[in-house]
């Protein structure tokens, strides 16, 4: 065993020892349950995601540690209750990875990453004796944008996808047209009941349109969640510039015309913000 592997195992063992002491000697840690940890785990995962988007290696390392601690925490709670332990968690993951990567651990041949993904989905189905539902692995609690992407990707894994990726644009245009029709209908509605019904239909069509755009992004190798995060970050930079410049000029945004705000916004774009 090389020195780096020994150091890795040493630090993992140290973290396990720390968790043991925390559960036994710290009142707060000792009181935690799966249910009380759940929301904190979600928060830690989002903090990790944020660090990854910022490409901040220092924060990525720190947040990965927090996520790892939560894995150990849940495993320790389960061990106390006689259900499973961290060894079982690791063992099952090892067995799953070996089973789902026959092109690495067996003699299966694959031509590219796409075929690996297809094989992955088929092997997952076989694990459930062929009765596993394809979309059952997509949690309802996922943010909608990620959920749409994951559902489409799962369907692709069993061949339910566009034959030519360029064909998806016809669907995007179709959904946009249906959305605009519902917006127009909502504008023309003459009573509250009609407006409510039109609003409901427009909301459904908006969802269909976004779903189709997510599908297009997937087919072209783009992650819509990453793309939207980049747009949000860009909007934040430019709007912050707009606010700062307005303050420096002794004015308030509420007193500026849209044309004046657009002029400052264009300054931000020119600066590459």
Secondary structure, 3 states (H helix, E strand, C coil): CCHHHHHHHHHHHHHHHHHHHHHHHCHHHHHCCHHHHHHHHHHHHHHHHHHHHCCCHHHHHHHHHHHHHHHHHHHHHHHHCCCCCHHHHHHHHHHHHHHHCHHHHCCCCCCCHHHHHHHHHHHHHHHCCCCCCHHHHCCCCCCHHHHHHHHHHHHHCCCCCCCCHHHHHHHHHHHHHHHHHHHHHHHHCCCHHHHHHHHHHHHHHHHHHHHHHHHHHHHCCCCHHHHHHHHHHHHHHHHHHHHHHHHHCCCCHHHCCHHHHHHHHHHHHHCCC
